[in-house]
Amino acid sequence: LMGMFKTAFRGATMEGHDLGRLLSRINAVISPLRQPHMFITAACLRLHPDRRLEYVFAGHPPMLHLSGATGSSAWVGESQLALALIDPTSYSTATLPLAPGDVIIVVTDGLVEVFDRHDRELGLKGLQTEIERVGPTASLAAIEAAIFNTCRDHGAQLDDQTVLVLRVPA
């Protein structure tokens, strides 16, 4: 199913649609082809030349926007229905204006749904606190390392753990 999604996504991006319309079309194609209990979670981002970030989250956690100017951060984006669950599903695109030096961090749920030995979840807030401590001027590699170290120190890995860290150029 993921292979079909990746192929359909690559082909559909060449048509120039906004991400919401693109995911709606792909969902219509792959939903009838899935096996029971199969679905896809996806974070789709497109950075425009005017530093506007277009995004859609389908069954995926929000992204963390770390301000390069202030160092403050906020989780941005509301998750919509995972792909291939229901046809038809209409996805909507949102946008976020960015400034030079801003950092965007996208993580899979395996990085926030980490539990310690007392069954306490790291959660979005726990991860956000560590990322703010490292700060927006740290290297992207240092931010990535802090994320994985925080998760590893908190508890055992039980799900996939993937991160995307990007900085808006000056």
FENQUIKA-V391816 format. One record per pair of residues at least 24 apart in sequence whose ideal C-beta (glycine too) atoms are under 10 Angstrom apart, sorted by sequence separation. I is the first residue (numbers start at 0). J is the second residue. D is the distance in Angstrom with one decimal. If there is no record, write none. Layout:
{{I & J & D} {I & J & D}}
This chain:
{{4 & 28 & 9.2} {19 & 43 & 8.9} {21 & 45 & 9.5} {52 & 76 & 9.8} {55 & 79 & 6.8} {57 & 81 & 5.6} {58 & 82 & 7.1} {106 & 130 & 9.7} {125 & 149 & 7.3} {126 & 150 & 7.6} {129 & 153 & 9.5} {139 & 163 & 9.9} {140 & 164 & 8.5} {142 & 166 & 8.9} {3 & 28 & 7.9} {4 & 29 & 6.0} {18 & 43 & 4.7} {56 & 81 & 9.8} {57 & 82 & 5.0} {58 & 83 & 9.7} {125 & 150 & 9.1} {139 & 164 & 4.8} {3 & 29 & 5.3} {18 & 44 & 8.0} {57 & 83 & 9.4} {58 & 84 & 8.0} {104 & 130 & 6.4} {138 & 164 & 9.6} {139 & 165 & 7.4} {18 & 45 & 6.1} {57 & 84 & 9.3} {126 & 153 & 9.1} {137 & 164 & 9.9} {139 & 166 & 6.2} {1 & 29 & 9.7} {17 & 45 & 8.4} {75 & 103 & 8.6} {102 & 130 & 8.3} {121 & 149 & 7.1} {125 & 153 & 7.0} {138 & 166 & 9.2} {0 & 29 & 6.6} {3 & 32 & 6.3} {4 & 33 & 9.9} {69 & 98 & 10.0} {72 & 101 & 9.9} {76 & 105 & 9.1} {121 & 150 & 6.4} {137 & 166 & 9.9} {0 & 30 & 10.0} {3 & 33 & 8.7} {67 & 97 & 8.8} {68 & 98 & 6.3} {72 & 102 & 8.5} {74 & 104 & 9.7} {78 & 108 & 9.9} {136 & 166 & 9.5} {8 & 39 & 9.9} {12 & 43 & 9.3} {26 & 57 & 8.1} {57 & 88 & 8.6} {64 & 95 & 6.4} {66 & 97 & 9.4} {67 & 98 & 6.3} {68 & 99 & 8.7} {102 & 133 & 9.7} {121 & 152 & 9.4} {122 & 153 & 9.6} {135 & 166 & 7.8} {0 & 32 & 7.3} {23 & 55 & 9.5} {25 & 57 & 9.6} {44 & 76 & 9.6} {66 & 98 & 7.4} {67 & 99 & 6.5} {68 & 100 & 6.7} {70 & 102 & 9.9} {72 & 104 & 8.5} {102 & 134 & 9.1} {121 & 153 & 4.5} {135 & 167 & 10.0} {0 & 33 & 5.4} {8 & 41 & 8.1} {12 & 45 & 8.4} {22 & 55 & 5.6} {57 & 90 & 6.4} {62 & 95 & 8.4} {64 & 97 & 7.8} {67 & 100 & 2.4} {68 & 101 & 8.0} {102 & 135 & 5.0} {120 & 153 & 8.7} {121 & 154 & 7.0} {0 & 34 & 7.5} {5 & 39 & 9.6} {19 & 53 & 8.9} {21 & 55 & 8.2} {22 & 56 & 9.9} {42 & 76 & 8.1} {56 & 90 & 9.2} {66 & 100 & 8.1} {67 & 101 & 4.7} {101 & 135 & 7.1} {102 & 136 & 9.1} {119 & 153 & 8.4} {120 & 154 & 8.6} {130 & 164 & 9.3} {4 & 39 & 5.2} {8 & 43 & 7.8} {18 & 53 & 5.6} {19 & 54 & 9.5} {20 & 55 & 9.6} {22 & 57 & 6.0} {55 & 90 & 5.3} {65 & 100 & 9.3} {66 & 101 & 6.0} {67 & 102 & 6.7} {100 & 135 & 6.2} {102 & 137 & 8.7} {104 & 139 & 9.6} {111 & 146 & 10.0} {119 & 154 & 8.5} {1 & 37 & 9.3} {3 & 39 & 9.2} {5 & 41 & 9.9} {17 & 53 & 6.6} {18 & 54 & 6.8} {19 & 55 & 5.4} {42 & 78 & 9.1} {55 & 91 & 7.2} {65 & 101 & 6.7} {66 & 102 & 8.3} {100 & 136 & 7.6} {110 & 146 & 6.4} {113 & 149 & 8.7} {118 & 154 & 9.1} {126 & 162 & 9.9} {0 & 37 & 5.1} {4 & 41 & 7.4} {18 & 55 & 4.5} {55 & 92 & 5.6} {56 & 93 & 8.8} {64 & 101 & 6.5} {65 & 102 & 4.1} {74 & 111 & 9.9} {102 & 139 & 7.8} {110 & 147 & 7.9} {113 & 150 & 4.9} {115 & 152 & 9.1} {116 & 153 & 9.8} {117 & 154 & 9.5} {0 & 38 & 7.9} {1 & 39 & 6.3} {17 & 55 & 8.6} {18 & 56 & 10.0} {19 & 57 & 9.8} {40 & 78 & 8.3} {41 & 79 & 9.9} {54 & 92 & 7.3} {55 & 93 & 7.2} {64 & 102 & 7.8} {65 & 103 & 7.6} {104 & 142 & 7.0} {112 & 150 & 9.7} {113 & 151 & 8.4} {115 & 153 & 5.5} {116 & 154 & 7.1} {0 & 39 & 6.3} {18 & 57 & 9.7} {53 & 92 & 5.7} {54 & 93 & 5.8} {63 & 102 & 8.0} {64 & 103 & 6.1} {65 & 104 & 6.8} {104 & 143 & 8.8} {110 & 149 & 8.7} {111 & 150 & 8.3} {113 & 152 & 9.4} {114 & 153 & 7.8} {115 & 154 & 4.6} {116 & 155 & 9.0} {1 & 41 & 9.5} {40 & 80 & 10.0} {41 & 81 & 8.1} {53 & 93 & 7.6} {54 & 94 & 7.4} {63 & 103 & 7.3} {64 & 104 & 8.2} {102 & 142 & 6.8} {106 & 146 & 6.8} {110 & 150 & 5.3} {113 & 153 & 5.0} {114 & 154 & 4.9} {115 & 155 & 9.1} {40 & 81 & 5.2} {41 & 82 & 6.2} {52 & 93 & 9.0} {53 & 94 & 5.3} {54 & 95 & 6.8} {62 & 103 & 5.6} {63 & 104 & 4.3} {109 & 150 & 8.2} {113 & 154 & 4.6} {114 & 155 & 7.7} {38 & 80 & 8.8} {39 & 81 & 6.2} {40 & 82 & 7.5} {52 & 94 & 6.5} {53 & 95 & 8.3} {62 & 104 & 6.3} {63 & 105 & 7.9} {104 & 146 & 7.3} {111 & 153 & 9.9} {112 & 154 & 9.6} {113 & 155 & 7.5} {38 & 81 & 4.3} {39 & 82 & 4.1} {51 & 94 & 5.3} {52 & 95 & 4.5} {62 & 105 & 4.7} {63 & 106 & 7.7} {110 & 153 & 9.9} {113 & 156 & 7.1} {114 & 157 & 7.8} {37 & 81 & 9.9} {38 & 82 & 6.4} {39 & 83 & 5.5} {51 & 95 & 7.3} {52 & 96 & 7.8} {61 & 105 & 8.7} {62 & 106 & 8.1} {106 & 150 & 9.0} {113 & 157 & 7.5} {37 & 82 & 9.9} {38 & 83 & 5.0} {39 & 84 & 8.9} {50 & 95 & 9.5} {51 & 96 & 5.6} {52 & 97 & 5.6} {60 & 105 & 8.0} {61 & 106 & 9.4} {112 & 157 & 7.5} {113 & 158 & 8.5} {37 & 83 & 6.4} {38 & 84 & 5.0} {50 & 96 & 6.7} {51 & 97 & 7.1} {59 & 105 & 7.9} {60 & 106 & 6.2} {110 & 156 & 9.0} {112 & 158 & 6.3} {37 & 84 & 9.1} {38 & 85 & 9.6} {43 & 90 & 8.8} {45 & 92 & 8.9} {47 & 94 & 8.4} {49 & 96 & 8.4} {50 & 97 & 4.6} {59 & 106 & 9.2} {60 & 107 & 7.3} {109 & 156 & 6.7} {111 & 158 & 9.7} {113 & 160 & 8.3} {49 & 97 & 9.4} {50 & 98 & 6.9} {59 & 107 & 7.6} {60 & 108 & 5.5} {109 & 157 & 7.1} {110 & 158 & 8.5} {112 & 160 & 9.8} {33 & 82 & 9.0} {34 & 83 & 9.6} {41 & 90 & 9.8} {43 & 92 & 8.8} {45 & 94 & 9.5} {46 & 95 & 10.0} {47 & 96 & 10.0} {50 & 99 & 7.6} {52 & 101 & 9.0} {54 & 103 & 9.0} {56 & 105 & 8.8} {59 & 108 & 7.7} {60 & 109 & 9.8} {74 & 123 & 5.5} {109 & 158 & 3.3} {110 & 159 & 8.9} {111 & 160 & 9.7} {33 & 83 & 4.5} {47 & 97 & 9.6} {58 & 108 & 9.0} {60 & 110 & 8.3} {61 & 111 & 9.9} {74 & 124 & 8.9} {108 & 158 & 6.3} {109 & 159 & 4.7} {110 & 160 & 5.0} {32 & 83 & 8.0} {33 & 84 & 8.5} {44 & 95 & 9.5} {46 & 97 & 7.7} {50 & 101 & 8.3} {52 & 103 & 6.7} {54 & 105 & 8.9} {60 & 111 & 6.1} {107 & 158 & 7.3} {108 & 159 & 8.4} {109 & 160 & 4.3} {110 & 161 & 7.6} {30 & 82 & 7.9} {31 & 83 & 9.0} {60 & 112 & 8.9} {74 & 126 & 9.4} {107 & 159 & 5.5} {108 & 160 & 9.2} {109 & 161 & 7.4} {110 & 162 & 6.4} {4 & 57 & 10.0} {29 & 82 & 6.9} {30 & 83 & 5.0} {33 & 86 & 9.6} {74 & 127 & 6.9} {107 & 160 & 6.2} {108 & 161 & 9.8} {109 & 162 & 9.9} {26 & 80 & 8.6} {29 & 83 & 5.1} {30 & 84 & 7.5} {73 & 127 & 8.4} {106 & 160 & 7.8} {107 & 161 & 4.5} {26 & 81 & 9.5} {28 & 83 & 9.5} {30 & 85 & 7.1} {31 & 86 & 6.6} {72 & 127 & 5.7} {106 & 161 & 7.2} {107 & 162 & 7.6} {26 & 82 & 5.2} {30 & 86 & 3.6} {72 & 128 & 9.3} {105 & 161 & 8.5} {106 & 162 & 5.0} {107 & 163 & 9.5} {22 & 79 & 8.3} {25 & 82 & 6.9} {26 & 83 & 6.5} {29 & 86 & 8.7} {30 & 87 & 8.2} {46 & 103 & 8.6} {105 & 162 & 7.0} {106 & 163 & 7.9} {22 & 80 & 9.9} {25 & 83 & 9.0} {26 & 84 & 8.5} {28 & 86 & 9.0} {30 & 88 & 7.9} {72 & 130 & 6.3} {104 & 162 & 6.7} {105 & 163 & 4.4} {106 & 164 & 9.2} {23 & 82 & 9.8} {26 & 85 & 8.2} {27 & 86 & 5.6} {44 & 103 & 7.5} {72 & 131 & 5.4} {104 & 163 & 7.2} {105 & 164 & 8.1} {19 & 79 & 8.5} {22 & 82 & 6.7} {26 & 86 & 6.2} {27 & 87 & 6.1} {63 & 123 & 8.0} {70 & 130 & 10.0} {71 & 131 & 7.4} {103 & 163 & 7.8} {104 & 164 & 5.2} {105 & 165 & 8.5} {26 & 87 & 7.4} {27 & 88 & 8.3} {44 & 105 & 7.1} {70 & 131 & 6.5} {103 & 164 & 7.5} {104 & 165 & 8.1} {26 & 88 & 5.1} {27 & 89 & 9.9} {43 & 105 & 10.0} {61 & 123 & 7.5} {65 & 127 & 9.0} {70 & 132 & 9.7} {72 & 134 & 9.8} {102 & 164 & 6.6} {103 & 165 & 5.2} {23 & 86 & 9.7} {26 & 89 & 8.7} {42 & 105 & 4.9} {60 & 123 & 7.1} {63 & 126 & 7.6} {70 & 133 & 9.8} {72 & 135 & 8.4} {102 & 165 & 7.1} {103 & 166 & 8.0} {23 & 87 & 7.3} {26 & 90 & 7.3} {42 & 106 & 9.0} {63 & 127 & 6.1} {70 & 134 & 5.4} {71 & 135 & 9.2} {101 & 165 & 9.1} {102 & 166 & 5.1} {103 & 167 & 7.7} {23 & 88 & 6.7} {25 & 90 & 9.2} {42 & 107 & 8.4} {65 & 130 & 6.3} {70 & 135 & 5.6} {101 & 166 & 7.2} {102 & 167 & 7.7} {22 & 88 & 8.3} {23 & 89 & 5.2} {24 & 90 & 9.5} {60 & 126 & 9.6} {65 & 131 & 7.3} {69 & 135 & 8.5} {70 & 136 & 8.3} {100 & 166 & 6.8} {101 & 167 & 4.6} {22 & 89 & 9.0} {23 & 90 & 5.1} {40 & 107 & 7.8} {63 & 130 & 6.2} {67 & 134 & 9.5} {68 & 135 & 8.3} {99 & 166 & 8.9} {100 & 167 & 6.4} {22 & 90 & 4.1} {23 & 91 & 8.9} {40 & 108 & 7.7} {63 & 131 & 9.2} {65 & 133 & 9.1} {67 & 135 & 4.6} {97 & 165 & 9.7} {99 & 167 & 5.6} {100 & 168 & 8.7} {20 & 89 & 8.7} {21 & 90 & 8.1} {22 & 91 & 9.4} {65 & 134 & 7.9} {66 & 135 & 6.6} {67 & 136 & 7.5} {97 & 166 & 9.7} {98 & 167 & 6.7} {99 & 168 & 6.7} {100 & 169 & 6.9} {19 & 89 & 7.5} {20 & 90 & 7.7} {22 & 92 & 8.8} {65 & 135 & 4.8} {97 & 167 & 4.7} {99 & 169 & 4.3} {19 & 90 & 4.3} {20 & 91 & 9.1} {21 & 92 & 8.7} {65 & 136 & 10.0} {98 & 169 & 9.7} {18 & 90 & 7.5} {19 & 91 & 4.6} {20 & 92 & 7.6} {65 & 137 & 9.8} {17 & 90 & 9.5} {18 & 91 & 9.2} {19 & 92 & 3.8} {8 & 82 & 9.8} {17 & 91 & 8.9} {18 & 92 & 4.9} {19 & 93 & 8.4} {7 & 82 & 10.0} {17 & 92 & 4.5} {18 & 93 & 9.1} {16 & 92 & 9.3} {18 & 94 & 9.9} {17 & 94 & 9.4} {65 & 142 & 8.3} {4 & 82 & 6.7} {4 & 83 & 7.8} {63 & 142 & 10.0} {3 & 83 & 9.0} {1 & 82 & 9.9} {0 & 82 & 8.8} {1 & 83 & 10.0} {0 & 83 & 6.4} {63 & 146 & 9.6} {65 & 164 & 9.4} {67 & 166 & 7.5} {67 & 167 & 7.1} {62 & 163 & 8.5} {63 & 164 & 9.4} {65 & 166 & 9.1} {67 & 169 & 9.2} {62 & 165 & 9.9} {52 & 165 & 9.3} {52 & 167 & 8.5} {50 & 167 & 5.9} {50 & 168 & 8.9} {42 & 161 & 9.6} {44 & 163 & 8.0} {46 & 165 & 7.8} {42 & 163 & 7.7} {44 & 165 & 8.4} {46 & 167 & 7.8} {46 & 168 & 9.9}}
